[in-house]
Amino acid sequence: MSFEPRFSLAARRLEDTGPDLWQVHMQAMQRLADGEDIIMMSVGDPDLATIERIIEHAVTSLYRGRTHYSPGMGELDLRQTIADIETQASGKLTTPEEVIIFPGATNAVYSVLCCLLDADDELIVAEPTYIGYQGIFQAIGAQIIKVPCKAEAGFALDSSAIERAVTGKTKALLLNTPGNPAGNMIPGDQLRYLANFCLENNIWLICDEVYSMITFERKHISARTAATSLENVIVIDGLSKSHAMTGWRLGWTVAPVSVVEKLLNFTSATIFGCSQFIQDAAAFAMQNDGEYIQSITGEYKTRRDYACERIEKIEGLQCQKPEAGMFLMVNVSEVAEDGLKFAQGLLAEEGISVLPGEGFGAITKNYVRISLNHPVEELEKAFDRIEKFVS
Ligand SMILES: Cc1ncc(COP(=O)(O)O)c(C=O)c1O
């Protein structure tokens, strides 16, 4: 008898990738590897290098022998640093017992959802939805209820639509502010309202805030800062974007102790602790990043302003100025059948890779997402080509 490979439902769900929205990106990567002049604007990986002092700290830590297992919750120094920052930002005393470290925000979201949801439970998410959640949703298998944002209002979150989406099976609401892809920020009073609404309806509020440190005109307001009561509030953040540390894999969750206890059981079973030297470097980064964060947000703001100015001058393209993050959502409905066709054409004719908006939901089918992961000189070249393509 021959062996017949049989796989779990989760593994099979993960095979269903839907429309191939990474196809343009993959083709672009191949052409880049073949030596072609391709400009990659399809991913959210900062072009900036992690600053040297952080790297030096990690190396010193490695030489100090910080190469062993770490506590499941994470290193106390890092958790205390995060708790102190949280206390200062929210005005609510936060202790290290409310902080748990993960190898990246993606893993934090996955772990949180695994600890909260069963297959029958409903999770409400706003659309456009960060494309990276898709695989997590498929892995956990819960029911995902998508609530469209108001596209005409800069993809503002529609609280009443969220309230209408709640059923007896709703267990959690997952928000993302500042948002990927649209760079929209949920106002504090709306967050407070939703946190209270969720509390009254016995629903968890999970808030992914990985762009919290890259904001332009006004400061980020965390769900923990906004909420009146923290009983049902779980916040996720990380260093990938703010500190250009995507490859270091460092994220965290701040949540009520009862949630952290469940997360510790989960992560002890699945991760068994994050790297010591990376946590040392992360703590150092967060303790010494004041000027750095200022300079990085200044850089992204310059890029955003330049890119928006260029788009404004290209007839047929529209873009609302993002308030935060490192992306632009560009409406291409006047010049292409949809975002996918636009992205395919732009790569084929001008060698530029952007992400079709459909990856974030049906609401952004006629959009493409452009990453601002290039300095202005490179953006100039990219927008010259985009202008040529559109005209
Ligand atoms: C909203 C959002 N959450 C999470 C992540 C992933 O973060 P990490 O690198 O910490 O896993 C991203 C990356 O693009 C993101 O945009």
The ligand as a Gaussian input file, in Angstrom:
#p B3LYP/6-31G(d) Opt

LIG

0 1
 C       -1.043000      46.051000      10.395000
 C        0.143000      45.160000      10.468000
 N        0.249000      44.291000      11.487000
 C        1.298000      43.464000      11.587000
 C        2.308000      43.492000      10.654000
 C        3.456000      42.554000      10.787000
 O        4.297000      42.948000      11.834000
 P        5.511000      42.033000      12.280000
 O        6.639000      42.245000      11.312000
 O        5.858000      42.539000      13.639000
 O        5.045000      40.628000      12.289000
 C        2.250000      44.364000       9.565000
 C        3.270000      44.365000       8.512000
 O        3.101000      44.841000       7.416000
 C        1.138000      45.227000       9.478000
 O        1.007000      46.098000       8.487000

